[in-house]
Amino acid sequence: MPINQPSNQIKLTNVSIVRLKKGGKRYEIACYKNKVQEWRNEVEKDLDEVLQISNVFTNVSKGEVAKSNDLKRSFGTDDRNTIAQEILNKGEVQVGEKEREHDIAALRREIATLVAEKCVDPATQAPYSVGIIEKAMAEAGYSVRANKNAKSQVSECIKALQSDSTLPIERAKMRIRVSVPAANIDGLRERLLDGVDKLEHEETGEEWSGTMLIDPGRFRVISELLNKTVKGKGRVETLTFNTSATSGS
């Protein structure tokens, strides 16, 4: 929505307001959308390219400019460029309701996409569509967290679907190959196969080699077991990361 500035009749569009409370007062600056993050990532270093108006406000929407005396009391200076930089670095970006809803919907879709890539139907080992995952998220009452990225919410979302939705779902398996000197396999094989979903193939020559399907969380367990028991003589290779029990060999 355009913001009218009655003091100078400038109409701001594509505006992002950054707000900082300091010294008991609220201060705002009017910035170009996307430029705030570029400034904070040090991609954009020209303040004039970030600010729509080179001034500090108490209320951008009403065009109320901050008084110099208030700025001095709050910031110790009335230099508006210096203050604008502090607000840019420390302030909170104000997001409109429609924009917030759009961002949440996009984040929810991204989480659903990642879950669909990592999970399957336990009975058929077939993947689910993103749409089915989204419906299950709604059924489970899963709420996305706007302050976290999609990747960091995937595990939590999968757990919610498993416990609070009627959708049968599990993580797709990882196919790995473990190789250990044959002289070391006695007593180790049982420990290696503990928690493995399926041993697809094994052979023994100068070394024992086993191809197996595991939950991705078991990869570190197996790697640490090899490091402790055969001390660099064993190895574990990832053949496929997301796979079904019926795909591959």
Buried (B, 14 or more C-beta within 10 A) or exposed (E): EEBEBEEEEEEBEEBBBBBBEBEEBBBBBBBBEEBBEBBEEEEBEEBEEBBBBEBBBBBBBEBBBBEEEBBBBBBEEBBBEBBBBBBBEEBEBBBEEEEEEEEBEEBBBBBBBBBBBBBBBEEEBEBBEBEBBBBBBEBBEBEBEEEEEBEEBBEBBBEBBBEBBEBBBBBBBBBBBBBBEEEBBEEBBEEBBEEBBEBBEBEEEEBBBBBBBBBBEBBEBBBEBBEEBBEEEBBBEEBBBBBBBEEEE
